Amino acid sequence: MATLQELQTRLDALRKVRGTGVRTVRHGETSTEFRPDPELAAAISDLERQIAALTRPRVRTYYFK
């Protein structure tokens, strides 16, 4: 699983790509070509969900007797 920093870096890159309208992203040696805007939006949404899951405090339930 990716670290929080890696996810944030990817998210920043996708947001930048979406804002400029570029369809190809290079991250290190990996190159990704995106289709229309909905695909970018879905990728951004997925990364935001993963980041939220890592930063959200876990809720614990305590039962008192």
All heavy atoms as TSV, in Angstrom:
chain	resi	resn	atom	element	x	y	z
A	1	MET	N	N	0.849	-1.186	0.000
A	1	MET	CA	C	0.000	0.000	0.000
A	1	MET	C	C	0.886	1.238	0.000
A	1	MET	O	O	1.930	1.270	0.636
A	1	MET	CB	C	-0.903	-0.011	1.223
A	1	MET	CG	C	-1.864	1.116	1.252
A	1	MET	SD	S	-3.097	0.845	2.527
A	1	MET	CE	C	-4.099	2.241	2.264
A	2	ALA	N	N	0.463	2.239	-0.701
A	2	ALA	CA	C	1.223	3.476	-0.829
A	2	ALA	C	C	1.159	4.284	0.463
A	2	ALA	O	O	0.189	4.209	1.219
A	2	ALA	CB	C	0.675	4.295	-1.983
A	3	THR	N	N	2.194	5.074	0.680
A	3	THR	CA	C	2.218	5.941	1.852
A	3	THR	C	C	1.376	7.183	1.593
A	3	THR	O	O	1.033	7.490	0.441
A	3	THR	CB	C	3.656	6.383	2.186
A	3	THR	OG1	O	4.136	7.210	1.128
A	3	THR	CG2	C	4.569	5.180	2.399
A	4	LEU	N	N	1.086	7.888	2.652
A	4	LEU	CA	C	0.299	9.107	2.544
A	4	LEU	C	C	1.001	10.119	1.637
A	4	LEU	O	O	0.362	10.762	0.794
A	4	LEU	CB	C	0.045	9.706	3.929
A	4	LEU	CG	C	-0.768	10.980	3.987
A	4	LEU	CD1	C	-2.147	10.764	3.386
A	4	LEU	CD2	C	-0.888	11.460	5.417
A	5	GLN	N	N	2.315	10.234	1.770
A	5	GLN	CA	C	3.070	11.173	0.946
A	5	GLN	C	C	3.006	10.799	-0.540
A	5	GLN	O	O	2.842	11.662	-1.399
A	5	GLN	CB	C	4.531	11.230	1.409
A	5	GLN	CG	C	5.373	12.225	0.647
A	5	GLN	CD	C	4.870	13.659	0.790
A	5	GLN	OE1	O	4.391	14.040	1.852
A	5	GLN	NE2	N	4.945	14.424	-0.273
A	6	GLU	N	N	3.111	9.524	-0.846
A	6	GLU	CA	C	3.020	9.070	-2.242
A	6	GLU	C	C	1.648	9.368	-2.824
A	6	GLU	O	O	1.532	9.838	-3.968
A	6	GLU	CB	C	3.307	7.578	-2.339
A	6	GLU	CG	C	4.733	7.199	-2.047
A	6	GLU	CD	C	4.930	5.698	-1.918
A	6	GLU	OE1	O	3.954	4.955	-1.668
A	6	GLU	OE2	O	6.075	5.268	-2.074
A	7	LEU	N	N	0.607	9.098	-2.047
A	7	LEU	CA	C	-0.758	9.371	-2.515
A	7	LEU	C	C	-0.964	10.861	-2.755
A	7	LEU	O	O	-1.579	11.260	-3.753
A	7	LEU	CB	C	-1.782	8.845	-1.514
A	7	LEU	CG	C	-1.863	7.333	-1.354
A	7	LEU	CD1	C	-2.814	6.972	-0.220
A	7	LEU	CD2	C	-2.309	6.683	-2.646
A	8	GLN	N	N	-0.440	11.684	-1.850
A	8	GLN	CA	C	-0.597	13.128	-1.993
A	8	GLN	C	C	0.144	13.641	-3.222
A	8	GLN	O	O	-0.355	14.495	-3.947
A	8	GLN	CB	C	-0.102	13.855	-0.734
A	8	GLN	CG	C	-0.446	15.322	-0.718
A	8	GLN	CD	C	-1.934	15.588	-0.725
A	8	GLN	OE1	O	-2.680	15.032	0.068
A	8	GLN	NE2	N	-2.393	16.427	-1.634
A	9	THR	N	N	1.318	13.081	-3.493
A	9	THR	CA	C	2.087	13.462	-4.680
A	9	THR	C	C	1.325	13.116	-5.950
A	9	THR	O	O	1.243	13.918	-6.889
A	9	THR	CB	C	3.459	12.759	-4.678
A	9	THR	OG1	O	4.164	13.125	-3.486
A	9	THR	CG2	C	4.279	13.132	-5.895
A	10	ARG	N	N	0.757	11.920	-5.976
A	10	ARG	CA	C	-0.041	11.510	-7.141
A	10	ARG	C	C	-1.259	12.407	-7.332
A	10	ARG	O	O	-1.599	12.794	-8.448
A	10	ARG	CB	C	-0.502	10.064	-6.985
A	10	ARG	CG	C	0.603	9.057	-7.066
A	10	ARG	CD	C	0.059	7.677	-6.853
A	10	ARG	NE	N	1.104	6.715	-6.580
A	10	ARG	CZ	C	0.898	5.491	-6.143
A	10	ARG	NH1	N	-0.325	5.062	-5.936
A	10	ARG	NH2	N	1.909	4.689	-5.919
A	11	LEU	N	N	-1.920	12.728	-6.215
A	11	LEU	CA	C	-3.110	13.575	-6.282
A	11	LEU	C	C	-2.759	14.958	-6.815
A	11	LEU	O	O	-3.467	15.494	-7.678
A	11	LEU	CB	C	-3.758	13.687	-4.895
A	11	LEU	CG	C	-4.989	14.566	-4.786
A	11	LEU	CD1	C	-6.101	14.049	-5.687
A	11	LEU	CD2	C	-5.466	14.622	-3.339
A	12	ASP	N	N	-1.671	15.525	-6.329
A	12	ASP	CA	C	-1.246	16.834	-6.818
A	12	ASP	C	C	-0.955	16.799	-8.313
A	12	ASP	O	O	-1.324	17.718	-9.044
A	12	ASP	CB	C	0.000	17.303	-6.049
A	12	ASP	CG	C	-0.293	17.601	-4.581
A	12	ASP	OD1	O	-1.475	17.789	-4.230
A	12	ASP	OD2	O	0.673	17.637	-3.791
A	13	ALA	N	N	-0.298	15.732	-8.762
A	13	ALA	CA	C	0.016	15.602	-10.189
A	13	ALA	C	C	-1.252	15.499	-11.027
A	13	ALA	O	O	-1.367	16.137	-12.075
A	13	ALA	CB	C	0.903	14.382	-10.420
A	14	LEU	N	N	-2.219	14.715	-10.567
A	14	LEU	CA	C	-3.466	14.570	-11.320
A	14	LEU	C	C	-4.251	15.878	-11.376
A	14	LEU	O	O	-4.830	16.220	-12.403
A	14	LEU	CB	C	-4.334	13.469	-10.709
A	14	LEU	CG	C	-3.891	12.041	-10.982
A	14	LEU	CD1	C	-4.810	11.060	-10.267
A	14	LEU	CD2	C	-3.889	11.755	-12.476
A	15	ARG	N	N	-4.279	16.594	-10.260
A	15	ARG	CA	C	-4.976	17.881	-10.254
A	15	ARG	C	C	-4.322	18.865	-11.219
A	15	ARG	O	O	-5.001	19.618	-11.915
A	15	ARG	CB	C	-5.006	18.459	-8.844
A	15	ARG	CG	C	-5.986	17.754	-7.949
A	15	ARG	CD	C	-5.991	18.352	-6.580
A	15	ARG	NE	N	-7.045	17.773	-5.757
A	15	ARG	CZ	C	-7.055	17.823	-4.444
A	15	ARG	NH1	N	-6.095	18.429	-3.784
A	15	ARG	NH2	N	-8.045	17.269	-3.762
A	16	LYS	N	N	-2.995	18.844	-11.251
A	16	LYS	CA	C	-2.273	19.724	-12.172
A	16	LYS	C	C	-2.588	19.356	-13.617
A	16	LYS	O	O	-2.847	20.219	-14.450
A	16	LYS	CB	C	-0.776	19.614	-11.914
A	16	LYS	CG	C	0.054	20.536	-12.754
A	16	LYS	CD	C	1.523	20.412	-12.394
A	16	LYS	CE	C	2.362	21.331	-13.262
A	16	LYS	NZ	N	3.784	21.219	-12.932
A	17	VAL	N	N	-2.587	18.051	-13.907
A	17	VAL	CA	C	-2.888	17.578	-15.252
A	17	VAL	C	C	-4.303	17.969	-15.649
A	17	VAL	O	O	-4.543	18.447	-16.754
A	17	VAL	CB	C	-2.707	16.051	-15.343
A	17	VAL	CG1	C	-3.306	15.493	-16.608
A	17	VAL	CG2	C	-1.249	15.701	-15.248
A	18	ARG	N	N	-5.231	17.776	-14.754
A	18	ARG	CA	C	-6.627	18.095	-15.067
A	18	ARG	C	C	-6.800	19.586	-15.329
A	18	ARG	O	O	-7.558	19.991	-16.213
A	18	ARG	CB	C	-7.532	17.654	-13.923
A	18	ARG	CG	C	-8.996	17.746	-14.273
A	18	ARG	CD	C	-9.848	17.186	-13.177
A	18	ARG	NE	N	-11.242	17.175	-13.576
A	18	ARG	CZ	C	-12.254	17.153	-12.745
A	18	ARG	NH1	N	-12.034	17.085	-11.449
A	18	ARG	NH2	N	-13.481	17.153	-13.191
A	19	GLY	N	N	-6.080	20.393	-14.575
A	19	GLY	CA	C	-6.177	21.838	-14.748
A	19	GLY	C	C	-5.571	22.333	-16.053
A	19	GLY	O	O	-6.040	23.313	-16.627
A	20	THR	N	N	-4.540	21.650	-16.538
A	20	THR	CA	C	-3.882	22.089	-17.762
A	20	THR	C	C	-4.463	21.434	-19.004
A	20	THR	O	O	-4.212	21.892	-20.107
A	20	THR	CB	C	-2.371	21.776	-17.721
A	20	THR	OG1	O	-2.195	20.372	-17.583
A	20	THR	CG2	C	-1.689	22.507	-16.593
A	21	GLY	N	N	-5.186	20.340	-18.831
A	21	GLY	CA	C	-5.779	19.656	-19.970
A	21	GLY	C	C	-4.859	18.648	-20.637
A	21	GLY	O	O	-5.201	18.090	-21.671
A	22	VAL	N	N	-3.696	18.412	-20.053
A	22	VAL	CA	C	-2.753	17.434	-20.601
A	22	VAL	C	C	-3.309	16.036	-20.370
A	22	VAL	O	O	-3.926	15.768	-19.349
A	22	VAL	CB	C	-1.369	17.579	-19.925
A	22	VAL	CG1	C	-0.413	16.507	-20.402
A	22	VAL	CG2	C	-0.798	18.951	-20.181
A	23	ARG	N	N	-3.077	15.149	-21.309
A	23	ARG	CA	C	-3.635	13.804	-21.184
A	23	ARG	C	C	-2.614	12.759	-20.785
A	23	ARG	O	O	-2.972	11.630	-20.487
A	23	ARG	CB	C	-4.283	13.402	-22.508
A	23	ARG	CG	C	-5.510	14.233	-22.816
A	23	ARG	CD	C	-6.142	13.818	-24.091
A	23	ARG	NE	N	-6.316	12.362	-24.118
A	23	ARG	CZ	C	-6.798	11.695	-25.132
A	23	ARG	NH1	N	-7.146	12.334	-26.215
A	23	ARG	NH2	N	-6.930	10.389	-25.088
A	24	THR	N	N	-1.314	13.081	-20.794
A	24	THR	CA	C	-0.289	12.109	-20.457
A	24	THR	C	C	0.494	12.581	-19.241
A	24	THR	O	O	0.910	13.734	-19.179
A	24	THR	CB	C	0.691	11.903	-21.635
A	24	THR	OG1	O	-0.064	11.502	-22.773
A	24	THR	CG2	C	1.712	10.840	-21.319
A	25	VAL	N	N	0.698	11.680	-18.282
A	25	VAL	CA	C	1.423	11.989	-17.051
A	25	VAL	C	C	2.591	11.039	-16.919
A	25	VAL	O	O	2.447	9.838	-17.125
A	25	VAL	CB	C	0.502	11.824	-15.815
A	25	VAL	CG1	C	1.268	12.089	-14.542
A	25	VAL	CG2	C	-0.690	12.728	-15.917
A	26	ARG	N	N	3.740	11.571	-16.572
A	26	ARG	CA	C	4.912	10.746	-16.284
A	26	ARG	C	C	5.224	10.868	-14.798
A	26	ARG	O	O	5.328	11.958	-14.270
A	26	ARG	CB	C	6.112	11.196	-17.095
A	26	ARG	CG	C	5.997	10.903	-18.547
A	26	ARG	CD	C	7.327	11.132	-19.242
A	26	ARG	NE	N	7.192	10.955	-20.672
A	26	ARG	CZ	C	7.291	9.775	-21.277
A	26	ARG	NH1	N	7.546	8.706	-20.575
A	26	ARG	NH2	N	7.150	9.682	-22.570
A	27	HIS	N	N	5.329	9.717	-14.153
A	27	HIS	CA	C	5.675	9.671	-12.731
A	27	HIS	C	C	6.849	8.709	-12.619
A	27	HIS	O	O	6.665	7.495	-12.638
A	27	HIS	CB	C	4.477	9.201	-11.902
A	27	HIS	CG	C	4.713	9.262	-10.431
A	27	HIS	ND1	N	4.799	10.446	-9.755
A	27	HIS	CD2	C	4.903	8.290	-9.532
A	27	HIS	CE1	C	5.013	10.184	-8.492
A	27	HIS	NE2	N	5.094	8.885	-8.329
A	28	GLY	N	N	8.075	9.260	-12.547
A	28	GLY	CA	C	9.259	8.418	-12.561
A	28	GLY	C	C	9.408	7.787	-13.928
A	28	GLY	O	O	9.412	8.466	-14.946
A	29	GLU	N	N	9.509	6.481	-13.964
A	29	GLU	CA	C	9.634	5.772	-15.235
A	29	GLU	C	C	8.285	5.361	-15.814
A	29	GLU	O	O	8.207	4.815	-16.903
A	29	GLU	CB	C	10.500	4.536	-15.039
A	29	GLU	CG	C	11.937	4.858	-14.675
A	29	GLU	CD	C	12.782	3.624	-14.496
A	29	GLU	OE1	O	12.291	2.516	-14.783
A	29	GLU	OE2	O	13.929	3.778	-14.069
A	30	THR	N	N	7.222	5.615	-15.078
A	30	THR	CA	C	5.888	5.211	-15.491
A	30	THR	C	C	5.190	6.345	-16.230
A	30	THR	O	O	5.238	7.486	-15.805
A	30	THR	CB	C	5.040	4.820	-14.263
A	30	THR	OG1	O	5.732	3.837	-13.526
A	30	THR	CG2	C	3.688	4.296	-14.684
A	31	SER	N	N	4.567	6.012	-17.333
A	31	SER	CA	C	3.810	6.981	-18.104
A	31	SER	C	C	2.359	6.516	-18.177
A	31	SER	O	O	2.090	5.356	-18.454
A	31	SER	CB	C	4.391	7.099	-19.514
A	31	SER	OG	O	3.617	7.986	-20.274
A	32	THR	N	N	1.448	7.441	-17.896
A	32	THR	CA	C	0.023	7.110	-17.929
A	32	THR	C	C	-0.694	8.081	-18.847
A	32	THR	O	O	-0.534	9.284	-18.717
A	32	THR	CB	C	-0.592	7.205	-16.515
A	32	THR	OG1	O	0.144	6.373	-15.634
A	32	THR	CG2	C	-2.043	6.777	-16.531
A	33	GLU	N	N	-1.487	7.549	-19.760
A	33	GLU	CA	C	-2.286	8.395	-20.639
A	33	GLU	C	C	-3.752	8.258	-20.246
A	33	GLU	O	O	-4.287	7.162	-20.178
A	33	GLU	CB	C	-2.111	7.999	-22.107
A	33	GLU	CG	C	-2.847	8.945	-23.023
A	33	GLU	CD	C	-2.533	8.706	-24.486
A	33	GLU	OE1	O	-1.465	8.149	-24.780
A	33	GLU	OE2	O	-3.366	9.082	-25.313
A	34	PHE	N	N	-4.371	9.392	-19.948
A	34	PHE	CA	C	-5.755	9.399	-19.499
A	34	PHE	C	C	-6.687	9.684	-20.654
A	34	PHE	O	O	-6.335	10.359	-21.607
A	34	PHE	CB	C	-5.961	10.439	-18.405
A	34	PHE	CG	C	-5.256	10.091	-17.140
A	34	PHE	CD1	C	-4.005	10.600	-16.873
A	34	PHE	CD2	C	-5.823	9.231	-16.231
A	34	PHE	CE1	C	-3.329	10.273	-15.711
A	34	PHE	CE2	C	-5.162	8.889	-15.071
A	34	PHE	CZ	C	-3.911	9.418	-14.812
A	35	ARG	N	N	-7.866	9.194	-20.509
A	35	ARG	CA	C	-8.906	9.463	-21.494
A	35	ARG	C	C	-9.577	10.785	-21.129
A	35	ARG	O	O	-8.950	11.616	-20.517
A	35	ARG	CB	C	-9.851	8.282	-21.524
A	35	ARG	CG	C	-9.129	7.054	-22.070
A	35	ARG	CD	C	-10.078	5.948	-22.392
A	35	ARG	NE	N	-9.308	4.847	-22.950
A	35	ARG	CZ	C	-9.422	3.601	-22.571
A	35	ARG	NH1	N	-10.296	3.268	-21.654
A	35	ARG	NH2	N	-8.682	2.679	-23.125
A	36	PRO	N	N	-10.814	10.952	-21.429
A	36	PRO	CA	C	-11.484	12.218	-21.152
A	36	PRO	C	C	-11.510	12.577	-19.662
A	36	PRO	O	O	-11.130	11.800	-18.800
A	36	PRO	CB	C	-12.896	12.001	-21.684
A	36	PRO	CG	C	-12.797	10.876	-22.645
A	36	PRO	CD	C	-11.676	10.027	-22.156
A	37	ASP	N	N	-11.994	13.771	-19.395
A	37	ASP	CA	C	-12.032	14.318	-18.040
A	37	ASP	C	C	-12.690	13.406	-17.009
A	37	ASP	O	O	-12.224	13.352	-15.882
A	37	ASP	CB	C	-12.716	15.684	-18.062
A	37	ASP	CG	C	-12.618	16.378	-16.726
A	37	ASP	OD1	O	-11.472	16.632	-16.281
A	37	ASP	OD2	O	-13.669	16.651	-16.126
A	38	PRO	N	N	-13.754	12.678	-17.333
A	38	PRO	CA	C	-14.356	11.817	-16.314
A	38	PRO	C	C	-13.379	10.782	-15.745
A	38	PRO	O	O	-13.453	10.437	-14.570
A	38	PRO	CB	C	-15.516	11.139	-17.044
A	38	PRO	CG	C	-15.894	12.106	-18.102
A	38	PRO	CD	C	-14.592	12.727	-18.541
A	39	GLU	N	N	-12.457	10.292	-16.563
A	39	GLU	CA	C	-11.474	9.334	-16.060
A	39	GLU	C	C	-10.523	10.008	-15.067
A	39	GLU	O	O	-10.185	9.441	-14.031
A	39	GLU	CB	C	-10.676	8.718	-17.201
A	39	GLU	CG	C	-9.732	7.628	-16.726
A	39	GLU	CD	C	-9.018	6.945	-17.866
A	39	GLU	OE1	O	-9.582	6.844	-18.963
A	39	GLU	OE2	O	-7.882	6.510	-17.637
A	40	LEU	N	N	-10.098	11.223	-15.378
A	40	LEU	CA	C	-9.263	11.971	-14.441
A	40	LEU	C	C	-10.015	12.254	-13.151
A	40	LEU	O	O	-9.470	12.128	-12.055
A	40	LEU	CB	C	-8.800	13.293	-15.064
A	40	LEU	CG	C	-7.632	13.219	-16.015
A	40	LEU	CD1	C	-7.404	14.560	-16.689
A	40	LEU	CD2	C	-6.392	12.773	-15.300
A	41	ALA	N	N	-11.267	12.638	-13.270
A	41	ALA	CA	C	-12.086	12.919	-12.092
A	41	ALA	C	C	-12.217	11.674	-11.214
A	41	ALA	O	O	-12.140	11.760	-9.988
A	41	ALA	CB	C	-13.456	13.432	-12.506
A	42	ALA	N	N	-12.401	10.523	-11.837
A	42	ALA	CA	C	-12.514	9.275	-11.075
A	42	ALA	C	C	-11.203	8.936	-10.373
A	42	ALA	O	O	-11.199	8.496	-9.223
A	42	ALA	CB	C	-12.934	8.138	-12.001
A	43	ALA	N	N	-10.077	9.151	-11.045
A	43	ALA	CA	C	-8.773	8.876	-10.447
A	43	ALA	C	C	-8.521	9.814	-9.268
A	43	ALA	O	O	-8.024	9.389	-8.213
A	43	ALA	CB	C	-7.678	9.021	-11.492
A	44	ILE	N	N	-8.871	11.080	-9.419
A	44	ILE	CA	C	-8.708	12.055	-8.331
A	44	ILE	C	C	-9.595	11.676	-7.157
A	44	ILE	O	O	-9.161	11.685	-6.007
A	44	ILE	CB	C	-9.024	13.478	-8.837
A	44	ILE	CG1	C	-7.906	13.939	-9.770
A	44	ILE	CG2	C	-9.210	14.454	-7.683
A	44	ILE	CD1	C	-8.197	15.230	-10.504
A	45	SER	N	N	-10.814	11.314	-7.440
A	45	SER	CA	C	-11.753	10.919	-6.392
A	45	SER	C	C	-11.251	9.697	-5.631
A	45	SER	O	O	-11.345	9.631	-4.399
A	45	SER	CB	C	-13.122	10.640	-7.003
A	45	SER	OG	O	-14.037	10.270	-6.022
A	46	ASP	N	N	-10.700	8.731	-6.352
A	46	ASP	CA	C	-10.176	7.532	-5.712
A	46	ASP	C	C	-8.994	7.859	-4.794
A	46	ASP	O	O	-8.912	7.365	-3.677
A	46	ASP	CB	C	-9.759	6.508	-6.769
A	46	ASP	CG	C	-9.257	5.230	-6.139
A	46	ASP	OD1	O	-9.993	4.641	-5.312
A	46	ASP	OD2	O	-8.120	4.822	-6.440
A	47	LEU	N	N	-8.093	8.708	-5.262
A	47	LEU	CA	C	-6.959	9.095	-4.429
A	47	LEU	C	C	-7.413	9.868	-3.196
A	47	LEU	O	O	-6.892	9.656	-2.095
A	47	LEU	CB	C	-5.958	9.923	-5.231
A	47	LEU	CG	C	-5.070	9.130	-6.180
A	47	LEU	CD1	C	-4.274	10.062	-7.073
A	47	LEU	CD2	C	-4.151	8.211	-5.419
A	48	GLU	N	N	-8.385	10.752	-3.364
A	48	GLU	CA	C	-8.913	11.492	-2.212
A	48	GLU	C	C	-9.534	10.539	-1.193
A	48	GLU	O	O	-9.369	10.720	0.017
A	48	GLU	CB	C	-9.943	12.520	-2.678
A	48	GLU	CG	C	-9.332	13.674	-3.417
A	48	GLU	CD	C	-10.344	14.624	-4.030
A	48	GLU	OE1	O	-11.508	14.208	-4.258
A	48	GLU	OE2	O	-9.965	15.768	-4.297
A	49	ARG	N	N	-10.208	9.505	-1.672
A	49	ARG	CA	C	-10.809	8.519	-0.778
A	49	ARG	C	C	-9.731	7.763	-0.007
A	49	ARG	O	O	-9.840	7.557	1.196
A	49	ARG	CB	C	-11.669	7.543	-1.578
A	49	ARG	CG	C	-12.370	6.481	-0.745
A	49	ARG	CD	C	-13.040	5.423	-1.608
A	49	ARG	NE	N	-12.155	4.797	-2.580
A	49	ARG	CZ	C	-11.217	3.873	-2.284
A	49	ARG	NH1	N	-11.055	3.491	-1.044
A	49	ARG	NH2	N	-10.470	3.351	-3.229
A	50	GLN	N	N	-8.658	7.376	-0.706
A	50	GLN	CA	C	-7.569	6.650	-0.055
A	50	GLN	C	C	-6.869	7.517	0.991
A	50	GLN	O	O	-6.537	7.035	2.081
A	50	GLN	CB	C	-6.554	6.180	-1.096
A	50	GLN	CG	C	-7.059	5.081	-1.994
A	50	GLN	CD	C	-6.011	4.671	-3.008
A	50	GLN	OE1	O	-4.850	4.508	-2.674
A	50	GLN	NE2	N	-6.424	4.523	-4.260
A	51	ILE	N	N	-6.669	8.793	0.666
A	51	ILE	CA	C	-6.026	9.708	1.611
A	51	ILE	C	C	-6.913	9.906	2.834
A	51	ILE	O	O	-6.436	9.899	3.970
A	51	ILE	CB	C	-5.701	11.048	0.934
A	51	ILE	CG1	C	-4.565	10.843	-0.071
A	51	ILE	CG2	C	-5.334	12.118	1.951
A	51	ILE	CD1	C	-4.297	12.026	-0.978
A	52	ALA	N	N	-8.198	10.051	2.613
A	52	ALA	CA	C	-9.127	10.222	3.726
A	52	ALA	C	C	-9.124	8.997	4.632
A	52	ALA	O	O	-9.183	9.120	5.863
A	52	ALA	CB	C	-10.542	10.485	3.208
A	53	ALA	N	N	-9.027	7.826	4.057
A	53	ALA	CA	C	-9.000	6.595	4.855
A	53	ALA	C	C	-7.743	6.519	5.717
A	53	ALA	O	O	-7.781	5.989	6.833
A	53	ALA	CB	C	-9.093	5.372	3.945
A	54	LEU	N	N	-6.637	7.051	5.208
A	54	LEU	CA	C	-5.389	7.022	5.976
A	54	LEU	C	C	-5.339	8.096	7.055
A	54	LEU	O	O	-4.675	7.913	8.076
A	54	LEU	CB	C	-4.184	7.193	5.046
A	54	LEU	CG	C	-3.831	6.014	4.167
A	54	LEU	CD1	C	-2.686	6.384	3.229
A	54	LEU	CD2	C	-3.436	4.815	5.014
A	55	THR	N	N	-6.003	9.214	6.837
A	55	THR	CA	C	-5.923	10.324	7.788
A	55	THR	C	C	-7.076	10.359	8.779
A	55	THR	O	O	-7.001	11.063	9.775
A	55	THR	CB	C	-5.869	11.673	7.043
A	55	THR	OG1	O	-7.029	11.802	6.223
A	55	THR	CG2	C	-4.623	11.764	6.187
A	56	ARG	N	N	-8.120	9.621	8.505
A	56	ARG	CA	C	-9.292	9.603	9.381
A	56	ARG	C	C	-8.962	8.805	10.646
A	56	ARG	O	O	-8.478	7.681	10.554
A	56	ARG	CB	C	-10.461	8.960	8.647
A	56	ARG	CG	C	-11.754	8.985	9.388
A	56	ARG	CD	C	-12.874	8.373	8.571
A	56	ARG	NE	N	-12.775	8.745	7.157
A	56	ARG	CZ	C	-13.008	7.912	6.153
A	56	ARG	NH1	N	-13.359	6.681	6.380
A	56	ARG	NH2	N	-12.894	8.313	4.913
A	57	PRO	N	N	-9.231	9.394	11.807
A	57	PRO	CA	C	-8.981	8.615	13.031
A	57	PRO	C	C	-9.960	7.449	13.128
A	57	PRO	O	O	-11.111	7.553	12.710
A	57	PRO	CB	C	-9.212	9.614	14.147
A	57	PRO	CG	C	-10.063	10.681	13.562
A	57	PRO	CD	C	-9.759	10.707	12.085
A	58	ARG	N	N	-9.462	6.365	13.625
A	58	ARG	CA	C	-10.323	5.194	13.770
A	58	ARG	C	C	-11.254	5.383	14.953
A	58	ARG	O	O	-10.855	5.837	16.015
A	58	ARG	CB	C	-9.496	3.945	13.981
A	58	ARG	CG	C	-8.702	3.613	12.748
A	58	ARG	CD	C	-8.019	2.311	12.898
A	58	ARG	NE	N	-7.336	2.008	11.642
A	58	ARG	CZ	C	-6.509	1.013	11.470
A	58	ARG	NH1	N	-6.262	0.210	12.485
A	58	ARG	NH2	N	-5.940	0.803	10.320
A	59	VAL	N	N	-12.485	5.020	14.740
A	59	VAL	CA	C	-13.491	5.132	15.789
A	59	VAL	C	C	-13.516	3.821	16.552
A	59	VAL	O	O	-13.610	2.751	15.974
A	59	VAL	CB	C	-14.890	5.440	15.186
A	59	VAL	CG1	C	-15.929	5.457	16.285
A	59	VAL	CG2	C	-14.848	6.736	14.407
A	60	ARG	N	N	-13.401	3.948	17.838
A	60	ARG	CA	C	-13.461	2.756	18.680
A	60	ARG	C	C	-14.730	2.816	19.517
A	60	ARG	O	O	-15.136	3.874	19.968
A	60	ARG	CB	C	-12.247	2.669	19.578
A	60	ARG	CG	C	-10.982	2.494	18.790
A	60	ARG	CD	C	-9.807	2.445	19.699
A	60	ARG	NE	N	-8.602	2.360	18.874
A	60	ARG	CZ	C	-7.575	1.620	19.161
A	60	ARG	NH1	N	-7.579	0.882	20.243
A	60	ARG	NH2	N	-6.524	1.606	18.387
A	61	THR	N	N	-15.311	1.684	19.707
A	61	THR	CA	C	-16.530	1.598	20.500
A	61	THR	C	C	-16.212	0.904	21.818
A	61	THR	O	O	-15.622	-0.176	21.826
A	61	THR	CB	C	-17.617	0.805	19.748
A	61	THR	OG1	O	-17.836	1.430	18.484
A	61	THR	CG2	C	-18.905	0.780	20.531
A	62	TYR	N	N	-16.594	1.540	22.874
A	62	TYR	CA	C	-16.402	0.955	24.192
A	62	TYR	C	C	-17.757	0.653	24.803
A	62	TYR	O	O	-18.682	1.455	24.741
A	62	TYR	CB	C	-15.639	1.933	25.115
A	62	TYR	CG	C	-14.251	2.222	24.648
A	62	TYR	CD1	C	-13.964	3.344	23.860
A	62	TYR	CD2	C	-13.214	1.373	24.974
A	62	TYR	CE1	C	-12.674	3.605	23.431
A	62	TYR	CE2	C	-11.917	1.616	24.543
A	62	TYR	CZ	C	-11.668	2.736	23.778
A	62	TYR	OH	O	-10.386	2.995	23.359
A	63	TYR	N	N	-17.872	-0.523	25.359
A	63	TYR	CA	C	-19.107	-0.930	26.009
A	63	TYR	C	C	-18.839	-1.012	27.503
A	63	TYR	O	O	-17.937	-1.708	27.956
A	63	TYR	CB	C	-19.573	-2.298	25.497
A	63	TYR	CG	C	-19.920	-2.271	24.019
A	63	TYR	CD1	C	-19.024	-2.694	23.062
A	63	TYR	CD2	C	-21.161	-1.798	23.608
A	63	TYR	CE1	C	-19.331	-2.660	21.717
A	63	TYR	CE2	C	-21.474	-1.769	22.257
A	63	TYR	CZ	C	-20.565	-2.199	21.320
A	63	TYR	OH	O	-20.882	-2.158	19.978
A	64	PHE	N	N	-19.627	-0.292	28.271
A	64	PHE	CA	C	-19.480	-0.297	29.723
A	64	PHE	C	C	-20.533	-1.210	30.324
A	64	PHE	O	O	-21.691	-1.194	29.912
A	64	PHE	CB	C	-19.632	1.121	30.270
A	64	PHE	CG	C	-18.561	2.044	29.798
A	64	PHE	CD1	C	-18.777	2.881	28.720
A	64	PHE	CD2	C	-17.329	2.045	30.412
A	64	PHE	CE1	C	-17.793	3.733	28.272
A	64	PHE	CE2	C	-16.327	2.880	29.979
A	64	PHE	CZ	C	-16.554	3.735	28.905
A	65	LYS	N	N	-20.119	-1.962	31.300
A	65	LYS	CA	C	-21.066	-2.857	31.977
A	65	LYS	C	C	-21.205	-2.447	33.417
A	65	LYS	O	O	-20.338	-1.993	34.052
A	65	LYS	CB	C	-20.563	-4.297	31.920
A	65	LYS	CG	C	-20.613	-4.850	30.536
A	65	LYS	CD	C	-20.195	-6.304	30.549
A	65	LYS	CE	C	-20.286	-6.862	29.139
A	65	LYS	NZ	N	-20.014	-8.274	29.101
